[in-house]
């Protein structure tokens, strides 16, 4: 007999596992994290958060605690060997509610994710426990641990246990791709010796480097280590000082927090799911650091998988919904790996002739306004767009202009009780039916309306702000939103569909004109494997921020 049982067991208390646990905690899912370490990792890893990750942290109620550890609107400049500007990335767009580039101190952000779990009596972390075996059957998974409790029975196991994932090995799936032979040394410095917010990549063929301002007076340096330089050299303070000498006036006086050697990997698992076993984050995919998307891709995994696991465990969806996790995340993760690998090859050639040709091509492209905006605004970044998975497309293949399968925008809006709030805070943490200037109950019909309500959906009608307080068509179950900035009208103006069915991760699951919403709903339930009559609406915790503490003091994690 197992020593204890849970709905979901997560292997690994890294950012992906912690984010997933917060999702599940909000949905009332009993969750247990097992972590072989005794505390959170504090060595150098991610330094960049994107808008999608901040939106995810908003959805789990921790963003206000995370923000003090970030530097928003981070500008990244690329320089040649003579420190002349090659290209700049400064995306102004905040269509998802947050800046596209944000520096951050990962150990402190991870600590806030851990503190978020204190809100839930049904979520726990076991530290210093290694998963030694697991065996799945038709009803669940038996997990053997070192130490007590020894045996855990779980309905599902999610491996968020890094690139050397024991969960992935237990699934028997391959980890396909390459590992670069080039080594890099990462050095985090306290009391930033440069002291400005600038971040740069040096595309210097003699020694490519990175210098990034993150937060709390910390600066990250990364330097390529040449083939004839040993690991022992890279650990030598005098050698490290020589690396920093071209960038720092007195490199021997810097306050080194930590340094670490690493290599770049470009790998993806052949499957993200095997029955009741799933993997996420680095366990599922690894990518070079050049686009800062390793951390963010893992958070996307958690956002995609979290609501699906909760729906299945709570009886509101069939187990087949979990198959869409692999279908949706694999293509996008692969695109991010390819982009990061390509950017690394552009940045880090050590041949001067190749680097010179690259510089000429980049400068030539930068004089073309459309190409310059393409880079400046990071339009090259692949965005999730699901043609298959937990979405319903009225026609196949869907036209390129269809919004279905994409993330919905998040402007600031007004309600009758609050002004200037982000849209997701109005929609809540579950499904949402959102329409332009209409009453969902009236055009959907009472029966369909109740089915969506059984799934915990929010019903929202958007109006011009001048109509916000008109009560002529009020419905007690429909939230009225004023389009404060005009962004929502602009969005609907560009579409023919007026009704959106939004998933909990704010992907548009389906869209249609008002008269089709009732009959379209049955097809959406089928496509998303939803069963509004089979499960009970979970007792969902409010995604209100917990009272933030000092993460460093609460966990003993170094900054």
Phi and psi in degrees as a GROMACS rama.xvg file:
@    title "Ramachandran Plot"
@    xaxis  label "Phi"
@    yaxis  label "Psi"
@TYPE xy
-67.949  152.377  UNK-2
-73.2645  -29.1409  UNK-3
-159.498  162.247  UNK-4
-132.446  158.037  UNK-5
-152.311  166.144  UNK-6
-76.3294  -51.3353  UNK-7
-129.96  128.673  UNK-8
-108.088  126.162  UNK-9
-107.408  126.298  UNK-10
-96.0782  110.256  UNK-11
113.193  122.199  UNK-12
-102.721  45.1897  UNK-13
-86.8296  -172.773  UNK-14
-61.3227  -34.8751  UNK-15
-70.1611  -47.5074  UNK-16
-62.0078  -40.0508  UNK-17
-68.1027  -40.911  UNK-18
-64.4186  -45.1816  UNK-19
-60.0506  -42.1203  UNK-20
-63.6158  -36.3108  UNK-21
-65.3601  -41.8817  UNK-22
-56.8646  -51.5424  UNK-23
-66.6799  -36.8963  UNK-24
-60.0319  -42.1938  UNK-25
-62.8564  -28.0941  UNK-26
-95.9131  11.7231  UNK-27
75.8208  17.5248  UNK-28
-88.4864  126.78  UNK-29
-65.4638  122.936  UNK-30
-134.53  137.067  UNK-31
-129.204  129.014  UNK-32
-103.38  132.747  UNK-33
-115.477  131.652  UNK-34
-134.054  127.152  UNK-35
-72.3917  -22.8462  UNK-36
-79.0614  166.256  UNK-37
-89.9132  -11.7724  UNK-38
-160.501  -179.461  UNK-39
-66.9808  152.535  UNK-40
-70.0654  139.453  UNK-41
-124.267  11.3337  UNK-42
-91.0492  166.65  UNK-43
-58.3863  130.102  UNK-44
-145.489  -122.044  UNK-45
-67.9871  149.768  UNK-46
-132.283  2.99958  UNK-47
-132.271  125.7  UNK-48
-107.047  139.369  UNK-49
-102.627  179.55  UNK-50
-65.2223  -34.1324  UNK-51
-65.996  -39.8984  UNK-52
-66.4571  -41.9677  UNK-53
-64.5608  -35.8567  UNK-54
-64.6928  -38.282  UNK-55
-64.2518  -44.2876  UNK-56
-63.5005  -33.9713  UNK-57
-61.2862  -42.692  UNK-58
-66.9043  -25.6785  UNK-59
-101.115  9.25796  UNK-60
77.6263  23.281  UNK-61
-120.033  2.69462  UNK-62
-63.8127  -35.7172  UNK-63
-66.1393  -29.0038  UNK-64
-78.3488  -28.5704  UNK-65
-77.3698  -38.2767  UNK-66
-55.1269  -37.1524  UNK-67
-61.9895  -13.9956  UNK-68
-102.617  19.3237  UNK-69
-124.91  161.352  UNK-70
-120.819  101.87  UNK-71
-72.8741  160.275  UNK-72
54.2071  46.722  UNK-73
-69.0055  127.439  UNK-74
-95.9502  132.832  UNK-75
-117.919  122.66  UNK-76
-113.704  140.902  UNK-77
-110.131  130.033  UNK-78
-119.656  153.765  UNK-79
-88.3908  -170.117  UNK-80
-63.7775  -25.6061  UNK-81
-96.8845  15.2853  UNK-82
58.5097  35.2795  UNK-83
-96.446  139.878  UNK-84
-64.3271  126.349  UNK-85
-93.4197  -51.8218  UNK-86
-159.356  157.011  UNK-87
-131.727  140.864  UNK-88
-115.456  114.874  UNK-89
-144.756  68.0896  UNK-90
-65.5081  123.08  UNK-91
-86.2973  -15.729  UNK-92
-70.6504  135.61  UNK-93
-131.556  47.6534  UNK-94
-67.228  -19.3714  UNK-95
-98.9904  12.173  UNK-96
98.5096  -9.39229  UNK-97
-139.935  157.875  UNK-98
-60.9928  149.734  UNK-99
-74.1097  -29.5595  UNK-100
-125.887  128.811  UNK-101
-143.255  122.337  UNK-102
-71.721  154.551  UNK-103
-159.786  159.093  UNK-104
-98.7834  102.269  UNK-105
-58.9304  -46.232  UNK-106
-56.077  -36.7597  UNK-107
-75.4785  -36.1462  UNK-108
-67.4534  -43.5202  UNK-109
-58.9573  -38.0639  UNK-110
-64.478  -35.2749  UNK-111
-67.7137  -36.4207  UNK-112
-62.6548  -39.2656  UNK-113
-65.3116  -44.6217  UNK-114
-61.2026  -31.2013  UNK-115
-59.7007  -27.4028  UNK-116
-70.4272  -17.5558  UNK-117
-63.444  -15.2379  UNK-118
-71.1779  -17.4702  UNK-119
-117.133  122.573  UNK-120
-71.2869  -20.7248  UNK-121
-97.6112  12.5324  UNK-122
-125.375  133.334  UNK-123
-142.106  159.23  UNK-124
-123.358  130.095  UNK-125
-104.918  112.244  UNK-126
-89.3995  153.574  UNK-127
66.3307  30.4763  UNK-128
-122.506  121.826  UNK-129
-100.342  134.18  UNK-130
-73.789  122.712  UNK-131
-104.403  -31.3328  UNK-132
-152.307  157.693  UNK-133
-150.218  146.606  UNK-134
-140.644  122.139  UNK-135
-103.856  150.995  UNK-136
-133.771  -165.73  UNK-137
-69.1534  -20.0825  UNK-138
-110.064  -14.7911  UNK-139
175.101  -163.351  UNK-140
-133.784  132.208  UNK-141
-95.8405  124.647  UNK-142
-116.669  124.585  UNK-143
-96.2211  133.789  UNK-144
-120.967  155.545  UNK-145
-75.5909  140.64  UNK-146
79.4299  -177.365  UNK-147
-107.621  142.233  UNK-148
-66.377  150.118  UNK-149
-88.4744  -42.4956  UNK-150
-121.987  127.636  UNK-151
-115.803  135.046  UNK-152
-105.107  123.3  UNK-153
-129.81  149.851  UNK-154
-71.7381  -37.7913  UNK-155
-142.603  149.196  UNK-156
-122.359  131.003  UNK-157
-118.796  118.26  UNK-158
-85.2281  109.523  UNK-159
-116.364  45.1909  UNK-160
-108.991  31.9776  UNK-161
79.9865  -177.727  UNK-162
-62.4182  -25.9659  UNK-163
-97.6702  29.0628  UNK-164
-44.9473  120.819  UNK-165
-71.5827  -30.2817  UNK-166
-65.528  -43.4157  UNK-167
-62.1125  -41.1543  UNK-168
-64.6989  -38.8131  UNK-169
-65.3256  -30.3462  UNK-170
-72.1062  -20.9714  UNK-171
75.1742  24.8139  UNK-172
-98.4228  152.847  UNK-173
-80.9159  163.971  UNK-174
-126.341  85.366  UNK-175
-85.2552  143.818  UNK-176
142.221  -154.132  UNK-177
-134.384  160.42  UNK-178
-123.952  126.111  UNK-179
-68.9777  139.671  UNK-180
-75.0017  -12.43  UNK-181
-77.5169  134.624  UNK-182
-102.674  151.456  UNK-183
-130.381  146.494  UNK-184
-108.326  130.266  UNK-185
-106.491  130.26  UNK-186
-129.957  120.56  UNK-187
-100.257  129.167  UNK-188
-116.527  130.172  UNK-189
-86.5326  164.068  UNK-190
51.5654  62.356  UNK-191
-35.459  113.193  UNK-192
-68.8519  -17.4245  UNK-193
-94.3952  -40.6643  UNK-194
76.997  6.95508  UNK-195
-110.585  164.992  UNK-196
-81.8792  1.67271  UNK-197
-68.2469  144.377  UNK-198
-129.019  140.56  UNK-199
-147.288  154.856  UNK-200
-116.7  125.323  UNK-201
-96.9858  106.522  UNK-202
-85.8642  57.7868  UNK-203
-93.9032  117.251  UNK-204
-62.5328  -23.6411  UNK-205
-67.1915  -40.671  UNK-206
-166.549  98.4191  UNK-207
-59.8827  147.026  UNK-208
-148.379  167.147  UNK-209
-134.775  139.644  UNK-210
-135.126  114.416  UNK-211
-130.673  127.502  UNK-212
-83.9013  124.417  UNK-213
-107.555  -85.214  UNK-214
-159.363  164.471  UNK-215
57.9738  35.6965  UNK-216
70.0082  23.1058  UNK-217
-103.652  136.116  UNK-218
-123.029  137.879  UNK-219
-103.275  127.599  UNK-220
-113.595  142.042  UNK-221
-134.768  133.932  UNK-222
-132.47  139.467  UNK-223
-70.4142  138.666  UNK-224
-103.605  125.156  UNK-225
-74.0401  160.641  UNK-226
-60.7499  -30.4603  UNK-227
-89.1767  7.58195  UNK-228
-106.77  134.132  UNK-229
-88.5659  163.637  UNK-230
-61.3708  -35.9195  UNK-231
-64.6436  -37.9365  UNK-232
-61.3282  -44.5691  UNK-233
-63.3767  -20.9421  UNK-234
-90.4516  -9.10513  UNK-235
-78.4071  122.414  UNK-236
-55.5616  -35.6601  UNK-237
-66.8766  -39.4168  UNK-238
-65.3031  -44.0794  UNK-239
-61.1396  -39.3243  UNK-240
-63.0438  -38.5672  UNK-241
-66.124  -35.5287  UNK-242
-62.0673  -41.032  UNK-243
-84.2663  -12.3654  UNK-244
-54.6852  -39.2624  UNK-245
-68.4509  -14.3934  UNK-246
-112.821  -23.7197  UNK-247
-122.677  132.219  UNK-248
-58.9069  -43.6656  UNK-249
-128.613  75.8153  UNK-250
-62.7429  -25.2265  UNK-251
-74.4585  -9.27158  UNK-252
-104.401  4.5712  UNK-253
-72.3105  155.233  UNK-254
-100.839  92.4347  UNK-255
-76.9181  121.244  UNK-256
-77.2061  -49.7808  UNK-257
-165.525  158.37  UNK-258
-140.986  154.06  UNK-259
-156.788  141.615  UNK-260
-91.4165  144.298  UNK-261
-154.464  167.639  UNK-262
-124.718  163.44  UNK-263
-93.5269  134.489  UNK-264
-118.895  143.832  UNK-265
-127.819  89.9982  UNK-266
-140.831  151.822  UNK-267
-145.889  139.612  UNK-268
-70.8585  148.512  UNK-269
-71.1701  -17.8059  UNK-270
-154.741  143.215  UNK-271
-96.6846  -2.42636  UNK-272
-146.01  140.459  UNK-273
-140.363  96.0952  UNK-274
62.1785  -114.909  UNK-275
-95.4406  8.64804  UNK-276
-107.89  133.853  UNK-277
-136.511  158.152  UNK-278
-130.608  153.464  UNK-279
-150.003  160.955  UNK-280
67.2234  -143.652  UNK-281
-61.7341  -23.0287  UNK-282
-65.2728  -26.3236  UNK-283
-100.6  -28.3875  UNK-284
-160.191  144.134  UNK-285
-127.71  143.758  UNK-286
-146.301  154.706  UNK-287
-60.8763  162.882  UNK-288
-82.4211  -5.77791  UNK-289
-61.7053  -25.7455  UNK-290
-107.645  5.78737  UNK-291
60.1246  33.2908  UNK-292
-107.173  -0.364677  UNK-293
-61.9717  -53.558  UNK-294
-60.5667  -48.2813  UNK-295
-65.949  -34.9615  UNK-296
-65.8255  -36.2029  UNK-297
-65.4619  -39.9306  UNK-298
-65.3893  -36.3043  UNK-299
-61.0239  -40.2564  UNK-300
-57.2072  -47.7478  UNK-301
-62.9007  -40.7804  UNK-302
-65.5667  -38.9965  UNK-303
-71.5731  -42.9845  UNK-304
-81.339  -31.3817  UNK-305
-58.2669  -52.1726  UNK-306
-68.9137  -29.7937  UNK-307
-70.7273  -45.2681  UNK-308
-60.3222  -43.4616  UNK-309
-62.2179  -42.7128  UNK-310
-63.9986  -39.4479  UNK-311
-69.8992  -48.3307  UNK-312
-63.0899  -37.2222  UNK-313
-82.0166  3.20315  UNK-314
79.2344  13.1703  UNK-315
-95.2502  -2.95096  UNK-316
-149.852  153.187  UNK-317
-75.4613  153.35  UNK-318
-54.9049  -26.8809  UNK-319
-61.9403  -20.4124  UNK-320
-57.5926  -32.0358  UNK-321
-67.4538  -21.5809  UNK-322
-64.4077  -27.0473  UNK-323
-71.4202  -18.1417  UNK-324
-60.6385  -50.2165  UNK-325
-64.4685  -44.3229  UNK-326
-59.778  -37.0802  UNK-327
-86.11  -42.4609  UNK-328
-81.7409  -28.3834  UNK-329
-61.5646  -49.2051  UNK-330
-61.3329  -42.4432  UNK-331
-71.4714  -40.6182  UNK-332
-61.799  -40.8703  UNK-333
-61.4684  -41.6302  UNK-334
-63.4002  -38.8131  UNK-335
-68.719  -38.4799  UNK-336
-61.9252  -46.7197  UNK-337
-62.8472  -42.254  UNK-338
-63.6719  -47.3354  UNK-339
-63.0927  -39.3237  UNK-340
-65.1718  -43.2923  UNK-341
-64.5583  -44.136  UNK-342
-62.5557  -39.0571  UNK-343
-61.0197  -39.5938  UNK-344
-67.5827  -32.9692  UNK-345
-72.1219  -38.2754  UNK-346
-78.0098  -37.0298  UNK-347
-111.955  27.3928  UNK-348
-67.7376  140.077  UNK-349
-102.182  2.29539  UNK-350
-90.2041  123.692  UNK-351
-65.0042  -36.9711  UNK-352
-66.2921  -41.5027  UNK-353
-64.7508  -43.2754  UNK-354
-63.4549  -38.9063  UNK-355
-64.3291  -42.3533  UNK-356
-63.9492  -42.5683  UNK-357
-57.4949  -46.2786  UNK-358
-59.7036  -41.4309  UNK-359
-65.2857  -40.6344  UNK-360
-65.8252  -41.7333  UNK-361
-66.6663  -42.9554  UNK-362
-67.4228  -35.4017  UNK-363
-65.0316  -40.0973  UNK-364
-69.2777  -30.8527  UNK-365
-70.8136  -15.4275  UNK-366
-83.4153  -9.46527  UNK-367
-90.812  115.357  UNK-368
-54.5762  -42.7637  UNK-369
-66.1681  -38.8366  UNK-370
-69.3483  -37.472  UNK-371
-63.2298  -44.3812  UNK-372
-64.8886  -35.9173  UNK-373
-57.6054  -41.4405  UNK-374
-81.1339  -47.4327  UNK-375
-56.1578  -42.2501  UNK-376
-94.1223  6.6966  UNK-377
57.0422  39.9278  UNK-378
-71.643  -11.8296  UNK-379
-76.5461  -13.8259  UNK-380
-66.6862  121.904  UNK-381
-63.622  132.349  UNK-382
-107.29  145.709  UNK-383
-57.7248  132.529  UNK-384
-149.203  109.069  UNK-385
-99.655  112.914  UNK-386
-89.6907  -19.1618  UNK-387
-133.705  158.389  UNK-388
122.294  -144.197  UNK-389
-86.1388  59.8457  UNK-390
-143.151  157.821  UNK-391
-123.27  117.17  UNK-392
-102.286  130.001  UNK-393
-66.3747  -30.6008  UNK-394
-131.608  152.486  UNK-395
-130.836  129.747  UNK-396
-72.4337  154.279  UNK-397
-69.3753  146.562  UNK-398
-65.9251  151.757  UNK-399
-58.4284  -23.938  UNK-400
-84.3756  -6.79139  UNK-401
-67.4132  134.061  UNK-402
-82.3805  -11.2125  UNK-403
-64.5583  135.241  UNK-404
89.4312  3.05376  UNK-405
-113.571  164.624  UNK-406
-77.0627  136.282  UNK-407
-79.2668  152.079  UNK-408
-68.6473  163.585  UNK-409
-135.649  80.6267  UNK-410
-82.9691  174.572  UNK-411
-85.71  140.971  UNK-412
-136.026  172.319  UNK-413
-116.333  148.257  UNK-414
-123.648  -177.591  UNK-415
-75.7508  -11.2264  UNK-416
-118.808  -6.96657  UNK-417
-150.558  150.622  UNK-418
-122.044  150.839  UNK-419
56.3834  49.928  UNK-420
-110.84  153.347  UNK-421
-72.2865  142.352  UNK-422
-57.264  -41.9387  UNK-423
-61.3889  -28.4608  UNK-424
-69.0596  -22.7354  UNK-425
-82.3582  -39.0328  UNK-426
-71.2476  -27.3544  UNK-427
86.2865  -160.726  UNK-428
-108.367  7.054  UNK-429
-116.241  -156.576  UNK-430
-66.196  160.695  UNK-431
-146.728  140.165  UNK-432
-109.754  114.152  UNK-433
-120.212  132.2  UNK-434
-137.834  164.118  UNK-435
-93.8163  116.964  UNK-436
47.2358  51.9963  UNK-437
-152.947  166.697  UNK-438
-105.856  111.961  UNK-439
-57.4136  -36.0804  UNK-440
-61.7959  -39.5582  UNK-441
-68.4081  -44.8476  UNK-442
-88.1407  -17.1902  UNK-443
-86.8885  -30.6329  UNK-444
91.7969  150.866  UNK-445
-62.2011  -39.6968  UNK-446
-65.9516  -47.6017  UNK-447
-66.5198  -39.5077  UNK-448
-56.3944  -43.9223  UNK-449
-67.8754  -32.9847  UNK-450
-64.7396  -42.0257  UNK-451
-66.5826  -37.3115  UNK-452
-63.375  -36.8289  UNK-453
-62.8841  -25.894  UNK-454
-85.9993  2.63893  UNK-455
81.0337  18.9845  UNK-456
-70.4218  146.579  UNK-457
-93.663  144.847  UNK-458
-114.453  124.14  UNK-459
-132.926  132.467  UNK-460
-115.676  131.658  UNK-461
-101.933  133.498  UNK-462
-131.058  160.947  UNK-463
-57.8326  146.282  UNK-464
-58.9275  -30.2801  UNK-465
-65.5507  -17.4418  UNK-466
-99.971  1.97163  UNK-467
-54.8803  -43.9536  UNK-468
-96.7186  9.91832  UNK-469
-75.1169  125.521  UNK-470
-104.869  14.314  UNK-471
-63.9063  -27.0947  UNK-472
-125.979  35.3096  UNK-473
-63.4604  144.642  UNK-474
-133.761  128.222  UNK-475
-62.2534  -19.0803  UNK-476
-102.767  6.77401  UNK-477
-118.701  126.184  UNK-478
-84.7044  129.864  UNK-479
-96.5739  127.849  UNK-480
-120.597  134.314  UNK-481
-94.7874  130.867  UNK-482
-78.6672  79.0995  UNK-483
-54.7915  -44.9213  UNK-484
-98.9467  -9.83305  UNK-485
82.9959  0.0969839  UNK-486
-66.3372  -35.0215  UNK-487
-70.6175  -41.6418  UNK-488
-63.1199  -41.8702  UNK-489
-58.7403  -41.23  UNK-490
-64.4444  -49.1899  UNK-491
-68.2913  -30.6975  UNK-492
-58.6995  -31.7805  UNK-493
-85.4104  -1.87521  UNK-494
-120.579  160.222  UNK-495
-95.2825  -19.0363  UNK-496
-82.2593  143.089  UNK-497
-120.014  -6.20618  UNK-498
-123.772  128.386  UNK-499
-118.309  136.797  UNK-500
-107.18  108.398  UNK-501
-100.796  132.355  UNK-502
-74.6488  165.756  UNK-503
-59.7202  -25.2656  UNK-504
-87.9235  10.4009  UNK-505
67.7587  19.7386  UNK-506
-79.4129  143.166  UNK-507
-79.3925  109.056  UNK-508
-76.9018  -30.7836  UNK-509
-165.849  163.124  UNK-510
-152.432  150.971  UNK-511
-165.391  174.812  UNK-512
-80.8076  163.581  UNK-513
-56.9444  -45.1892  UNK-514
-64.6818  -20.7859  UNK-515
-92.5466  -3.93042  UNK-516
-62.8575  -37.0689  UNK-517
-66.4533  -53.8407  UNK-518
-70.6083  -28.904  UNK-519
-69.4323  -29.6021  UNK-520
-59.8577  -40.1127  UNK-521
-60.0001  -38.1971  UNK-522
-71.084  -32.5567  UNK-523
-68.2644  -44.9179  UNK-524
-56.4824  -41.0121  UNK-525
-68.5612  -45.293  UNK-526
-64.9021  -34.9503  UNK-527
-93.4409  4.67868  UNK-528
58.8721  32.9636  UNK-529
-88.5773  148.454  UNK-530
-133.13  83.5555  UNK-531
-65.6787  -13.5779  UNK-532
-101.546  -7.3986  UNK-533
-98.2387  -24.4778  UNK-534
-115.139  170.308  UNK-535
-101.91  141.928  UNK-536
-61.7627  120.079  UNK-537
-66.228  154.082  UNK-538
-78.5014  95.3077  UNK-539
-87.9993  128.369  UNK-540
-69.6569  145.706  UNK-541
-68.8726  133.465  UNK-542
-78.4045  37.1078  UNK-543
-78.9014  142.05  UNK-544
-58.5409  134.258  UNK-545
-70.1575  163.2  UNK-546
-71.5618  111.031  UNK-547
-67.3222  140.78  UNK-548
-112.016  -178.379  UNK-549
-76.8204  108.937  UNK-550
-58.6406  -40.0324  UNK-551
-64.5828  -40.2153  UNK-552
-71.8327  -35.4741  UNK-553
-73.1512  -30.1483  UNK-554
-115.698  -9.06597  UNK-555
72.0088  18.7247  UNK-556
-86.1104  132.866  UNK-557
-76.1271  151.714  UNK-558
